Amino acid sequence: MSARRAEVRVVRAGALTTVQDAGRPGYAHLGVPRSGALDRPAFAAANRLVGNGAEAACLETTVTGCAVRPSRAVLAAVTGAACPVRVDGRPVAWGAPVLVPAGAVLDVGTAALGLRSYVAFAGGADVPPVLGSRACDLLSGLGPAPLSDGDVLPLGVDRAGPPGGADVVPCRGLGRELVLPLLPGPRDDWFTPAAERTLAAGRYEVSARSNRIGLRTSGPRLERAREGELPSEGMVLGAVQVPPDGCPVVFLADHPTTGGYPVVGVVPEEALAAAAQAPPGTPVRFVPLRGRPLPAGSRG
């Protein structure tokens, strides 16, 4: 007899909770960004803790967490932004596998450090894939909609192996400052030499207008050497576009695939997880890296 399929009901959806996986790369020519989990290391760690494969879909919460009730006992794990985790009001471990009994409420609390937590369930969230991915893409409107109270998510039954131990999951700390390495180009020649110095030494902060599309900053304006319009061109993950207000915008997973403002540089993908966890007001420092090739992982 096959095991009865489990599902989880959303008791509290929080400010913004979405289903995310590793995204849908390879469709930029159709105008579809990669999307997927913003903090990829935290997403991968959550899946490892419950024995899922690297592509399994989990929940990405934003600031205020979420609460869910499984229909039967399920192994779950919470990673990413540090937060209180409770099962039926009882504190349980963050960053470790936790067995949630049938009918109990798994409550992922408000983030105490960082913005986004990842909630993985053994078997993964088994919503229908779109273009090979179960990720919610807020810009393109692909994949499942952001969760609402009362939604029900089916869980899969396949796992890659046994649950991982908490001692094999590295926990990254967040510094008081967000340091973003920057590979200049392709349109850095649209800015004055003074703008390059401003970018490297200016005091920027994470803007409250940031979202899954991009990390917006506030700070000194970058001075343009060329005025006028730029024909739309392709945008890659981590591209740092400079809109008319002169403040850099770092494109994250749900970024547009084309844009008409000049891109002053690209932040390598390995630095974007920290950007995804930086709250508004966090100081930002850009560190230009001259003479280094663009990593393959920074491309769309």
Secondary structure as UniProt FT lines:
FT   STRAND          7..12
FT   STRAND          18..20
FT   TURN            25..26
FT   HELIX           28..30
FT   HELIX           40..49
FT   TURN            50..51
FT   TURN            54..55
FT   STRAND          58..60
FT   STRAND          66..70
FT   STRAND          74..82
FT   STRAND          85..87
FT   TURN            88..89
FT   STRAND          90..92
FT   STRAND          98..100
FT   TURN            102..103
FT   STRAND          106..108
FT   STRAND          113..121
FT   TURN            122..123
FT   TURN            131..132
FT   TURN            138..141
FT   TURN            149..150
FT   STRAND          152..155
FT   HELIX           166..168
FT   STRAND          178..184
FT   HELIX           188..190
FT   HELIX           193..201
FT   STRAND          204..206
FT   TURN            208..209
FT   STRAND          214..218
FT   STRAND          233..234
FT   TURN            237..238
FT   STRAND          239..241
FT   TURN            244..245
FT   STRAND          249..251
FT   TURN            253..254
FT   STRAND          258..259
FT   STRAND          263..266
FT   HELIX           269..271
FT   HELIX           272..276
FT   TURN            280..281
FT   STRAND          283..288
FT   TURN            290..291
FT   HELIX           296..298
//
